[in-house]
Amino acid sequence: MSVAADKRPWFLVGPIYDWVFFLLPPVFCLGLGIAISGTDFSDRSFKVAGNETTLAGLLLGVIVHAHLVAVFFRSHGNPSIFRSHPIRFVVIPLALWVGLVASSWLAVAATVTATFWDVWHSGAQTFGFARIYDRNAGASTEEGRRLDFWFNQLLYAGPILAGATLMDHLEDFENFEKVGSYFFAAVPARVEGWQRNLTLAVLIGGTLFLAYYVVAAVRRHRRGYPLSLPKIFLVVSTGLCSIITWGFNSWGEAFFIMNLFHALQYLALMWATEGKRIGKSLGFAEMRGGKGLAMALFLIPLLLYGFAAEVVSENIDVLWTLTIVVSLMHFWYDGFIWSVREEAV
């Protein structure tokens, strides 16, 4: 069922908000990553709570952890959503946390899972934004959905598999050696031996898929499927950013660039969808300056958690496992608490 284009604006929130927080972040963060490359901000290390970091690393870590825990404003803070999945929101995270505390092997496996689930989840986030822009332009929420999903996964994960940062994504496998699982600890070495063939396979397969996607998109448009210019800009800019950073990492700031814009987009989406409810539930809706106060009470706890997770948790195993649970629940919850098919999104 399509939505009439004249009944919805093109943008999710509004032109300025969308351009600042959803559409331009990949380009902005790419420029920021290039600007800080080789500077003291990125390279000069110092210690916080006994852990060595840099200003860029600290900033990124705080924001990434903040956006991970922000999902709970929607999953647990939104009553209608919480009532629909109480077991998923209460029993599963508690059981997982107990399991990670009890088993070192499971904890290591969870960190590896989080790394690659993050890649999948990031591609899915761009897909979600793209589909909402399509819907708002008057397109069906179903037509071309699967093709769009795999296209966005290719744009995000393809440069990782074929590029300069693949081995960085495999580093967590080495932690299996600490728990005596040498088979999994050897995964990076095995993959490195196949990296050239993997790169070739991704380049050939990706090129063929891209050609197929373009042909399919042109055919859909000829049948009356509307064009969404915000979607096109978002997908093209994100894809180019992914190729430049994950694929080549010429400035050594791939993780900073890609994770920063993803987190900023997510925090902006969370505020756009849950901000009014948060302000109303706190009694700030009718107060002068109430929106700013509600935003402060939205961001401050997130940033405090982000700082604690980035700096303190590594020294305390119980807290470290909690951050892993938060990460995994973030990736899982996002798969079903946001849906383009729902009017609430």
C-alpha positions, 0 to 999 in steps of 0.5 A: 500500500503506497502513501500519497506523496501529497500527504507526507513531507519529503523529510522525516522531521523537516528540511533543516533537521534532516540535512543537519542530522540525517543527510549531511553527517556522512559528508561532515564526518568524512571531512572531520576525520580528514581534518583531525588525521595526524593532529594531536587531537587524534594521535596524542595519547593520555590516560584516563582512569588508568586507560590510555586514549586520545581525544578523538578516541575518547570523544568517539567512545563516549558518543558511540556508547551513548547512542547504544544505550539510547535505544532504551528510551524507546524500548523501555521508556515508551510504554506502548512498545515496552508492553508489546515485548516484555520478555525481550526487554526484561528477561533476555538482557538479564539472562545474557548478562548472567551468562557473560559474567559466568562464562569467559568464552561466552563473553569473548564470543559476544564481543566478536558477535557485537563487532559484526552485528554492528556492521550489519546494523549500520547498513540496516540503519541507512536502509531504514532511513532510505525506505522512510524517504521513499515512503514519504515520497509516495512509494510502497513500503514493500516494493523493492524492499529486499533489494534496497536492504541488500544494496545498503548492506553491500555499500556498508559491508562490501568495502570492509570485506574488500578493503583496508580495515578487514583485519581490524574488524577481526582483531577480537577473534584473537581474544579467543586465545585467552580462553583456550579456543585456538581454532577461533583465535586463528581466524584472522590469520586464515582470513588474511591468507584469503584476503586477495581472493575475497577482495576480488570476489566482492569487487566482481559480485558487488559490481554485478549487483550494483548494475542489477540494482540500477536496472531494477530501480530504473524499471521501477521508476518507469512503472511510476515508482517515485524518486526521493532525492533525499534518499538518493543523496543519503545512499550515494554519500554514505556509500562513497564515504564507506568506500573511501574510509573502510575501503582505503582508510587513507587518513587512518580515521575510518572507525572515527568517521563511520561510527561517529556519523552513524551514532549522530544520526541515531541520537537525532532520530531518537530525539525526533521520535521520543523527545516530545514524549520524554518532555511530556512525561517529565512535565516539561511540555508546557514550561518555558524552556521545557524542550531544552530542559528535556533535551538536557535530561535526555543527553546528559544520562546518555553521555555519562553512561558513554563516559563510564562505558568508555573509561571505567568499564574496562577495569571492572569486568561486571560493568564491561559485560554490561556494556556488551549486553547494551550493545547486543540489545541495541542491535537486536531491539533496533530490528523490531522497534523501528518499522517503516510499515508503522505510522509511529516511524 
